[in-house]
Amino acid sequence: MNPEEDPFMRIKTEFSDAFRTVFREFFGDEKDHQYELYELKSEESGPKGDWATFTVRNALGGRAVVFRFDPKSEEFYAMLKVQVFPGEEDWNLDSFFEKNGFVKADFWDVKNSAGEWLFHSLARHYLGTIFVFCPRILEPDYILE
């Protein structure tokens, strides 16, 4: 099937384009921060194979912010992944933001008010909150607790 005709491929492209654009709007060029921006390109098998995934990664800091959207169920996950020994910790961004008093809105609030610009609205909500309240969240010296 042509990627342009595949609805999941179109959603993945729109999702990553929205997050990439909004990241650059708030933070500028990712190379200035030594961050990596990427989305999953491969067609994976399994339950998460059709998900749209976008990652902002600080390879030197061992941290990444990962956004995932399941087009079938329309579920969304935003998490901070922190490299620890031996393994990795996942921090739910909605819980982290609310616990620290950054925002009261979560994915469902954004979704209910976003309309056709869902992915841009999600990107602006999450990346905007990071930009305003915790711009160094990907740095290893940023305290999470």
N, C-alpha and C positions, 0 to 999 in steps of 0.2 A: 504494500500500500504506500502511496505517495505520502511523505511526511506532512504535506500541507493538507491532505485529506484526513489524516489521523487526528481525531479530536484530542486525544491525550498528548500527542506531540505538540499540537497548537497550544494547549493549556500550559505545558512545560515551558514552551518558548515565551509565552506571555508572562508567566510567573517569573522566570529568570530575568527577562527584560525589565520588568517593573522593579524588582529588587536591585538590579545593577544600576538602573537609572537613579533611583532614590538614594542609594548609597553614595553615588558620586555627587548628587545634589547636596547632601549634608556633609560628607567627609572629603570630597575631592577625589583625586587619583589614589587608588588603593596602593600603588607603588610608593607613594610618599610616606605611607605608614608601614610599609613592608608587609602588607596584608595580601592575601590571595582571595579572589572572588571566583567562584566556579559553581556550576550546576552539574548534576548527573546527566551524562549524555547517553550512556549505554541503556539498552533495554534489558533491565534485570528481570529475572524470574522471581517468583514468590509473591507474597502479599504486598510488598512495598514496591514492586517493579514498575507500576504505572504512576507512582507518586511524582509530583514536581518537587524538586529539592534544590535549594540555593544555599550556599555556604560562604560566610566571610571568615577567613582563617588567618590567625597569626601563628605562622609556623614556628617562629622563634619563641613565642610565648606559650606555646602548647595549648592554645585556646581557639575555639571556633564558635560562631553563632550560626545555627542551622535552622532553616525554615523549611517545613514540609507541608505539602497540600495533597490530599487524596481526592482526585476528581470524582471518584465513584461515590464516596460518602460525604464529600465536601468538608472533611475534617482537616484541621490545620494544627500544626505543632511548631512552636518556637522554643528553641532551647539553646542554652550555652553548654558547650562540651569543654570540660577542663581535663587536661592530661594529668593524671596522678599515677603514682607508682603503687601497685601494679595495675594500671588500667586507665579508666576514664570515668568521670562523674558527669551526669547530665542534670542541668538546672533548668527547670521550667521557667521561661521568661515571664509568663503571666503571673505566676506565683511570686517570683522574685520582685517584679515591678510593684505588685500590690503590697507585699510585705514591707517594702521600703518606702511606700507612699508615693511612688512615682506617678502612677495612674490607677484609676479604678476600672477602666475599660479593659476588656479582654477580647479574644478573637470574636466571640459571638456578638459583642457590642459593635465592633468594627464591621462585621459582616452585615448586620442589620441596617447599618447606615451607609454602606459603601455603594450600593447600586452596581452599575456595570463596571466600575473602576475598582473592583474588589482587591486585586493584587497590588495596585498602586496604593490603595487605602491601607492595606496591611503593612506594606513596606514603610509608608510614611509613619504609621503608628509605632511600629517596633523600632525602626532605625531612628525616628525622631525622638523617641523616649530615650534611647541610648545616647543620642547626640546631646540632648539637654541635660540628662541626669547622671549618666555614667559613661562618658565617652571613652574612658580607659578600661572598659570592661574586658577587653581582649588582652590587656597587659598583665603579665604574671604578678605584678605587685598590687593589682587592684584587689582589695579584700572583699570577698563575697558575703561573709557572715556579719 
